Amino acid sequence: MKIAFLIHSLEVNSCRYRVLQYLPYLKKQVGEVSIHFYQRKWIDKLKFYNNLRNYDLLYIHRKLFSPLEFWYIRQKANKIIYDFDDALMYRSSGSGTPYSFSRRLRFANMIKRADFVIAGNQFLKSEVLRYNPHVEVIPTSIDLSRYNLKEDFHRDGSITIGWLGSSSTLKYLKDLDSVFEDLFKVFPNTRLKIVCDDFFDLPNMPVIKKQWSLGEEVEDLKSFDVGVMPLTHDLWSQGKCGLKILQYYSVGLPVVCSPVGVNKDIVKDRENGFWAQNKDEWKYGLGKLIQDEALRRTFGENGRATVERSYSLEVNAPRLLEVLKKVLKKEERQN
């Protein structure tokens, strides 16, 4: 079995968690797997596309091709699996309208012509089912061998509310600025830590700004006392796959989140975290965790168990392998 994985880059989080971390397992199970990157020049694209017959399967991660380019790929590839973990058929949060004719056209065209689709959550699956019945949800997963548990759940000292993510999602955190400042008035031992490549200040609350790096990611997560994942209630956010929450849980952190999309599946309100649909609920959930060291520990332990049960690499790598085998067996039957 020869599989070609087509991705954006080695550094993009989505590529790392949806493709790259599976490769060691897949190499042992299926034989030859190779990584290829999206090219800008047509001469480089055609060189790769014209070689696709040498692979049993092309696995495309996330990119929406133009109808013409995907038509060409479809002519050359034996089998195609398309994997995605964002609501690519809509515009991002904050756009004047979520609807985009060009995005929808490219999405529909690719989904109709793919042999199988892997979606990151149930909302994305529902979008696929408009065009193709051959779809399965495989959630974004965590390699727990990379994450060791936080041990210091202190009663005294500073309490760090933490957020780790990309600059494109920092706006969701910024929307909570008044929540953080109100909390600081009641709990002056609190501070906000942002791990990102962009930052903002709060006039009335200390903000720790830490540049993200892969090598320091786990220690940064463990420096938090509470992890947060705010989102807005829109179509784009419905497609989010909860990576932040899974990372928080992997080191045993409690979570407060917006109950949007997959967040509602991962976080069970008052069992392994708090849902917060408005500013009062954000203040309530964060306030309870700031005050209660035992609750932070319990929610964190429950969160880690959630990842182990449903969102770990150990659980989902065999599921991905079964999809690959199913698609390739279908080809064998056709031949």
Secondary structure as GFF3:
##gff-version 3
##sequence-region A 1 335
A	DSSP	beta_strand	2	7	.	.	.	ID=ss1
A	DSSP	alpha_helix	13	18	.	.	.	ID=ss2
A	DSSP	three_ten_helix	20	22	.	.	.	ID=ss3
A	DSSP	alpha_helix	23	30	.	.	.	ID=ss4
A	DSSP	beta_strand	32	37	.	.	.	ID=ss5
A	DSSP	alpha_helix	42	49	.	.	.	ID=ss6
A	DSSP	three_ten_helix	52	54	.	.	.	ID=ss7
A	DSSP	beta_strand	57	61	.	.	.	ID=ss8
A	DSSP	alpha_helix	67	76	.	.	.	ID=ss9
A	DSSP	beta_strand	80	84	.	.	.	ID=ss10
A	DSSP	alpha_helix	101	113	.	.	.	ID=ss11
A	DSSP	beta_strand	116	119	.	.	.	ID=ss12
A	DSSP	alpha_helix	122	128	.	.	.	ID=ss13
A	DSSP	beta_strand	135	137	.	.	.	ID=ss14
A	DSSP	three_ten_helix	144	146	.	.	.	ID=ss15
A	DSSP	beta_strand	159	164	.	.	.	ID=ss16
A	DSSP	three_ten_helix	167	169	.	.	.	ID=ss17
A	DSSP	alpha_helix	170	174	.	.	.	ID=ss18
A	DSSP	alpha_helix	177	186	.	.	.	ID=ss19
A	DSSP	beta_strand	190	196	.	.	.	ID=ss20
A	DSSP	beta_strand	207	211	.	.	.	ID=ss21
A	DSSP	three_ten_helix	214	216	.	.	.	ID=ss22
A	DSSP	alpha_helix	217	222	.	.	.	ID=ss23
A	DSSP	beta_strand	226	229	.	.	.	ID=ss24
A	DSSP	alpha_helix	235	238	.	.	.	ID=ss25
A	DSSP	alpha_helix	243	250	.	.	.	ID=ss26
A	DSSP	beta_strand	255	257	.	.	.	ID=ss27
A	DSSP	alpha_helix	263	266	.	.	.	ID=ss28
A	DSSP	beta_strand	273	275	.	.	.	ID=ss29
A	DSSP	alpha_helix	279	291	.	.	.	ID=ss30
A	DSSP	alpha_helix	293	310	.	.	.	ID=ss31
A	DSSP	alpha_helix	313	334	.	.	.	ID=ss32
###
